[in-house]
Amino acid sequence: MRKFVLEDQGGGHFLLRGKMTFRYVGPILRVSMELFHEHPRIEVDLSGVTETDSGGLALLLEWFTWANQNVHEIQFLNTPEKIDAIAKTTEVDHLLKRGERWAGFIQAPTS
């Protein structure tokens, strides 16, 4: 039995269902990289997450970093309260609420 499902709902919209814990974030990350790469804008709905811990926050931050490095937008919807609380405590909550286009932040090299 799978402990999570990352469902492609089309147009860069995804729904994560199941466990988003340390035990499963590695497999979720691997699956997501296969699905996310072709979408310039990504929206991940977390309303289906049934269990999470600080590993879940680490996953969201990894996705955020990947989007930043690859010039993609990423936005998280329905973030679990536990993740919001951990993010606030660790002062990274502002990162989870951003859904910006990163292209505006990349500077061309100066000669």
MIKESE-994110 format. One record per residue (C-alpha): residue number from 0; residue in one letter; x, y, z. Coordinates in Angstrom, 1 decimal. Layout:
% residues N
+-----+------+--------+--------+--------+
|  nr | rest |     xx |     yy |     zz |
+-----+------+--------+--------+--------+
| NUM |    a |      X |      Y |      Z |
...
+-----+------+--------+--------+--------+
//
This chain:
% residues 111
+-----+------+--------+--------+--------+
|  nr | rest |     xx |     yy |     zz |
+-----+------+--------+--------+--------+
|   0 |    m |    0.0 |    0.0 |    0.0 |
|   1 |    r |    1.4 |    3.4 |   -1.0 |
|   2 |    k |    1.6 |    5.9 |    1.8 |
|   3 |    f |    1.4 |    8.9 |   -0.5 |
|   4 |    v |    0.1 |    9.9 |   -3.9 |
|   5 |    l |    1.1 |   13.0 |   -5.9 |
|   6 |    e |   -1.7 |   13.4 |   -8.3 |
|   7 |    d |   -1.2 |   15.4 |  -11.5 |
|   8 |    q |   -4.4 |   17.3 |  -12.0 |
|   9 |    g |   -3.2 |   19.0 |  -15.2 |
|  10 |    g |   -1.8 |   22.4 |  -16.0 |
|  11 |    g |    0.8 |   22.4 |  -13.3 |
|  12 |    h |   -1.7 |   21.6 |  -10.5 |
|  13 |    f |   -0.9 |   18.8 |   -8.2 |
|  14 |    l |   -2.6 |   17.2 |   -5.2 |
|  15 |    l |   -0.5 |   15.5 |   -2.5 |
|  16 |    r |   -2.4 |   12.9 |   -0.5 |
|  17 |    g |   -1.2 |   10.7 |    2.4 |
|  18 |    k |    1.9 |   11.0 |    4.6 |
|  19 |    m |    4.4 |   13.8 |    4.2 |
|  20 |    t |    6.9 |   12.7 |    6.8 |
|  21 |    f |   10.7 |   12.1 |    6.9 |
|  22 |    r |   10.1 |    8.5 |    5.9 |
|  23 |    y |    8.4 |    9.5 |    2.7 |
|  24 |    v |    9.8 |   12.8 |    1.6 |
|  25 |    g |   12.6 |   11.2 |   -0.4 |
|  26 |    p |   10.2 |    9.2 |   -2.6 |
|  27 |    i |    7.8 |   12.1 |   -2.9 |
|  28 |    l |   10.7 |   14.3 |   -4.1 |
|  29 |    r |   11.8 |   11.8 |   -6.7 |
|  30 |    v |    8.2 |   11.5 |   -8.0 |
|  31 |    s |    7.7 |   15.2 |   -8.0 |
|  32 |    m |   10.9 |   16.0 |  -10.0 |
|  33 |    e |    9.6 |   13.7 |  -12.8 |
|  34 |    l |    6.3 |   15.6 |  -12.8 |
|  35 |    f |    7.3 |   19.2 |  -12.1 |
|  36 |    h |   10.1 |   19.8 |  -14.6 |
|  37 |    e |    7.8 |   20.5 |  -17.6 |
|  38 |    h |    5.7 |   23.1 |  -15.8 |
|  39 |    p |    6.8 |   26.8 |  -15.5 |
|  40 |    r |    4.1 |   27.3 |  -12.9 |
|  41 |    i |    3.4 |   24.7 |  -10.2 |
|  42 |    e |    0.7 |   24.7 |   -7.6 |
|  43 |    v |    0.8 |   22.0 |   -4.9 |
|  44 |    d |   -2.4 |   21.4 |   -3.0 |
|  45 |    l |   -1.6 |   19.8 |    0.4 |
|  46 |    s |   -5.2 |   19.4 |    1.6 |
|  47 |    g |   -4.9 |   15.6 |    1.2 |
|  48 |    v |   -1.9 |   15.3 |    3.6 |
|  49 |    t |   -2.9 |   13.1 |    6.5 |
|  50 |    e |    0.3 |   13.1 |    8.5 |
|  51 |    t |    3.3 |   15.4 |    8.5 |
|  52 |    d |    6.4 |   16.4 |   10.6 |
|  53 |    s |    9.4 |   18.6 |   10.0 |
|  54 |    g |   10.4 |   16.4 |    7.1 |
|  55 |    g |    7.3 |   17.8 |    5.3 |
|  56 |    l |    8.6 |   21.3 |    5.8 |
|  57 |    a |   12.0 |   20.2 |    4.5 |
|  58 |    l |   10.3 |   18.9 |    1.4 |
|  59 |    l |    8.5 |   22.2 |    0.8 |
|  60 |    l |   11.7 |   24.1 |    1.2 |
|  61 |    e |   13.5 |   21.7 |   -1.2 |
|  62 |    w |   10.7 |   22.3 |   -3.8 |
|  63 |    f |   11.0 |   26.1 |   -3.2 |
|  64 |    t |   14.8 |   25.9 |   -3.7 |
|  65 |    w |   14.4 |   23.8 |   -6.9 |
|  66 |    a |   11.9 |   26.3 |   -8.3 |
|  67 |    n |   14.2 |   29.2 |   -7.5 |
|  68 |    q |   17.2 |   27.5 |   -9.2 |
|  69 |    n |   15.2 |   26.4 |  -12.2 |
|  70 |    v |   13.2 |   29.6 |  -12.8 |
|  71 |    h |    9.8 |   28.1 |  -12.0 |
|  72 |    e |    7.0 |   29.5 |   -9.9 |
|  73 |    i |    5.7 |   27.3 |   -7.1 |
|  74 |    q |    2.9 |   27.9 |   -4.7 |
|  75 |    f |    1.6 |   25.7 |   -1.9 |
|  76 |    l |   -2.2 |   25.6 |   -1.1 |
|  77 |    n |   -3.8 |   24.3 |    2.1 |
|  78 |    t |   -0.5 |   23.9 |    4.0 |
|  79 |    p |   -1.1 |   21.7 |    7.1 |
|  80 |    e |   -1.3 |   23.7 |   10.4 |
|  81 |    k |    1.7 |   21.6 |   11.8 |
|  82 |    i |    3.9 |   22.7 |    8.9 |
|  83 |    d |    2.8 |   26.3 |    9.3 |
|  84 |    a |    3.7 |   26.1 |   13.0 |
|  85 |    i |    7.1 |   24.6 |   12.4 |
|  86 |    a |    7.8 |   27.1 |    9.6 |
|  87 |    k |    6.8 |   30.0 |   11.9 |
|  88 |    t |    9.0 |   28.7 |   14.7 |
|  89 |    t |   12.0 |   28.4 |   12.4 |
|  90 |    e |   11.3 |   31.7 |   10.7 |
|  91 |    v |   10.8 |   30.4 |    7.2 |
|  92 |    d |    7.0 |   30.8 |    7.0 |
|  93 |    h |    7.4 |   33.7 |    4.6 |
|  94 |    l |    9.0 |   31.4 |    2.0 |
|  95 |    l |    5.9 |   29.1 |    2.0 |
|  96 |    k |    3.6 |   31.9 |    1.1 |
|  97 |    r |    5.5 |   33.1 |   -1.9 |
|  98 |    g |    4.4 |   32.2 |   -5.4 |
|  99 |    e |    6.6 |   34.5 |   -7.5 |
| 100 |    r |    8.2 |   34.2 |  -10.9 |
| 101 |    w |   11.9 |   33.9 |  -10.2 |
| 102 |    a |   13.0 |   35.1 |  -13.6 |
| 103 |    g |   12.8 |   38.7 |  -12.3 |
| 104 |    f |   15.3 |   37.9 |   -9.6 |
| 105 |    i |   18.0 |   36.5 |  -11.8 |
| 106 |    q |   20.6 |   39.0 |  -12.8 |
| 107 |    a |   22.6 |   38.9 |  -16.0 |
| 108 |    p |   26.4 |   38.7 |  -15.5 |
| 109 |    t |   28.1 |   42.0 |  -15.6 |
| 110 |    s |   31.3 |   42.3 |  -17.7 |
+-----+------+--------+--------+--------+
//
